[in-house]
Amino acid sequence: MQTPYDEKIEKSLLGVLIVDPAKIYDILDYIEPQDFFIETHQEIYQAMLDNPDKIDVVTLNKKIKEPQLLASLSQDFVTSSNIKEYADAIKDLSIRRQLLKTNSKNERIIGDDNKDIESVLALVQNSVLEIGLYKKQDDTATSAVEEVEDLQSVYEEKREHGQDLLGYSCGFATIDEAIDGLRPHHVWIVGAFTSYGKTQVTLNIVNAVLNQGVPTAIISLEMSRVDMIARLIAIRTNINSRKILKGLVTPDEFEQIKSAKEFLKKSPLLLHTNYFDIEKIKYIIRKDHIINHTKVFVLDYLQNIRGDGKEYDMITKAVIELQSLAREYNITLILVSQISNEAQKGQGAGAGFKGSGHIEAVADLAIRLKRDKKTEVVKDGKTVSPVKITVDIAKNRHGITGSSEFSLFLESGLFKEGYESIPEEYQLDI
C-alpha cells in the first residue's frame, strides 16, 4: 500500500503560515511536527513553533537553510481561510500512517508464539487506542466557564436529590468532606505497611460505592475472586469471613449472609484476578468502561504489576499511564500501594509509597494507614477487635489534609469512623 501523504497540502499549510503567521495559533495545539510526512516540512513547522511570533522567510532560513523552498512557499497563492481544511487533511493522513505503522507492529505481535493470546489482545488493542485522535483542545476561557457551569448543574441536581457531594461517597464522611467524594478522572492512592488494612479499607469503599449502584471493578493482583467476595460479604454482615467460607454460622447469620450474597449477585461489580501485566490491566480498564460503563476501578496492589525494565521505571510508567486513562475515560481509580520500610520507621519525606515517587505525584488523594500494634491487646493468641487505625490524608490536591481515627474489626474487615474502645473485660489485661 502506498504511504498516505499529500505534499501539496503540506506546502499549502506552511504557505498559509508564512503569509499569515497569526494563523499558527489556530492549529498549534492540533497539528504536531510529526503530522507532516516530509522531513523538511517537519523541520519548518518545528521552527515556526519555536518562535511563533517571528514567522518569516528570513528568520526560518537561518534555521532551515532551504531558501528556494521557503521562497516558493511564500510566493504560491494560498487562502488562509482554508487552514482548517489543510490541518484536517494533514492530521487525517498522519493518523492513517500511524495506523499502518501500528498494523505492521501488530502483525509481529500476532505472529509471536511466545506471547499468550491475552497479551496479544491487550497489546494490539492498546497500540490502536493510543494513537492520538485529531480532536482539537479548546483552551479558551469561554470553554472553561462552560465547564464550571456544567459542574454547577451537576451540584444542583445532586442537591435536589439530597446529595451534598460532587462525587460518589466512599462511605467515610471525613474523607468525603476532604475531597468531595470519589470524582471522575481522580486517582486515589491507599497505602499502608504489610497487613495494616489497606486492602480492607479499600473493600469497605467498594461496598459503599456498590450501595450507590455505581458500576465498579476490582483488579486484584494478590487475592482470588472467592476471597474478595467472602471479604465483601463479611463487611456487609460484620461476620468472620472464615466462618462464612466454612459455613459455621447461626441461622440468623445464615440469613444475613444470604442477603449479602443476593446483593452482590445483582450488583454492577466485576472481579479480575489474572491480569498482572500493565498492558493487560489497561486493556481490562478500557474494556470494562466501554462495555459495562464501569466508573470506579480498584487496583490492588501497585507493587505486583509486571512490565518491562527496572521496578522504578516500570511502576513510574504504570502510574502515569493509569492516570492518563482516568482522564481519558473520566473514571475514578483507587490504587493500593505498599509503603517503604523507611516510611514505616518514620523516615523520609512524603507518604513513602514503595517503588516510585510518581505514585504520590499522580494522586489527587493519597491516604496512608497507620496501626500501632504495640498498643493492641492479644487474648488467647488473637488480637482483640477493634484495633485503632489512624488514617492520614498525606496529600489532597483539591482540599485539606489531616488525620482521623478509625476502628478495624479484624474478623470481618469492617472499618468504622472513630475509634471504639476494646471491651472492658479485655482492658484489664493491658
Residue, then its C-alpha position, 0 to 999 in steps of 0.5 A: m500500500q502506498t504511504p498516505y501523504d499529500e505534499k501539496i497540502e503540506k506546502s499549502l499549510l506552511g504557505v498559509l503560515i508564512v503569509d499569515p503567521a497569526k494563523i499558527y495559533d489556530i492549529l498549534d495545539y492540533i497539528e504536531p511536527q510529526d503530522f507532516f510526512i516530509e522531513t523538511h516540512q517537519e523541520i519548518y513547522q518545528a521552527m515556526l513553533d519555536n518562535p511563533d511570533k517571528i514567522d518569516v522567510v528570513t528568520l526560518n532560513k537561518k534555521i532551515k537553510e532551504p531558501q528556494l523552498l521557503a521562497s516558493l512557499s511564500q510566493d504560491f497563492v494560498t487562502s488562509s481561510n482554508i487552514k482548517e481544511y489543510a490541518d484536517a487533511i494533514k492530521d487525517l493522513s498522519i493518523r492513517r500512517q500511524l495506523l499502518k505503522t501500528n498494523s505492521k507492529n501488530e502483525r509481529i505481535i500476532g505472529d509471536d508464539n511466545k506471547d499468550i493470546e491475552s497479551v496479544l489482545a491487550l497489546v494490539q488493542n492498546s497500540v490502536l487506542e493510543i494513537g492520538l485522535y485529531k480532536k482539537q483542545d479548546d483552551t479558551a476561557t469561554s470553554a472553561v466557564e462552560e465547564v464550571e457551569d456544567l459542574q454547577s448543574v451537576y451540584e444542583e441536581k445532586r442537591e435536589h436529590g439530597q446529595d451534598l457531594l460532587g462525587y460518589s461517597c466512599g462511605f467515610a464522611t471525613i474523607d468525603e468532606a476532604i475531597d468531595g467524594l470519589r470524582p471522575h478522572h481522580v486517582w486515589i492512592v491507599g497505602a499502608f505497611t504489610s497487613y495494616g488494612k489497606t486492602q480492607v479499607t479499600l473493600n469497605i469503599v467498594n461496598a459503599v460505592l456498590n450501595q450507590g449502584v455505581p458500576t465498579a471493578i476490582i483488579s486484584l493482583e494478590m487475592s482470588r475472586v472467592d476471597m474478595i467476595a467472602r471479604l465483601i460479604a463479611i463487611r456487609t454482615n460484620i461476620n468472620s469471613r472464615k466462618i462464612l467460607k466454612g459455613l459455621v454460622t447461626p441461622d440468623e447469620f445464615e440469613q444475613i449472609k444470604s442477603a449479602k450474597e443476593f446483593l452482590k449477585k445483582s450488583p454492577l461489580l466485576l472481579h479480575t484476578n489474572y491480569f498482572d501485566i500493565e498492558k493487560i490491566k489497561y486493556i481490562i480498564r478500557k474494556d470494562h468502561i466501554i462495555n459495562h460503563t464501569k466508573v470506579f476501578v480498584l487496583d490492588y496492589l501497585q507493587n505486583i504489576r509486571g512490565d518491562g525494565k527496572e521496578y522504578d521505571m516500570i511502576t513510574k510508567a504504570v502510574i502515569e499511564l493509569q492516570s492518563l486513562a482516568r482522564e481519558y475515560n473520566i473514571t475514578l481509580i483507587l490504587v493500593s500501594q505498599i509503603s517503604n520500610e523507611a516510611q514505616k520507621g518514620q523516615g523520609a519525606g512524603a507518604g513513602f509509597k514503595g517503588s516510585g515517587h510518581i505514585e504520590a505525584v499522580a494522586d489527587l488523594a493519597i491516604r496512608l494507614k497507620r496501626d500501632k500494634k504495640t498498643e493492641v491487646v492479644k487474648d488467647g493468641k488473637t488480637v482483640s477487635p477493634v484495633k485503632i487505625t489512624v488514617d492520614i490524608a498525606k496529600n489532597r490536591h483539591g482540599i485539606t489534609g489531616s488525620s482521623e481515627f478509625s476502628l478495624f474489626l479484624e474478623s470481618g474487615l469492617f472499618k468504622e469512623g472513630y475509634e471504639s474502645i476494646p471491651e472492658e473485660y479485655q482492658l484489664d489485661i493491658 
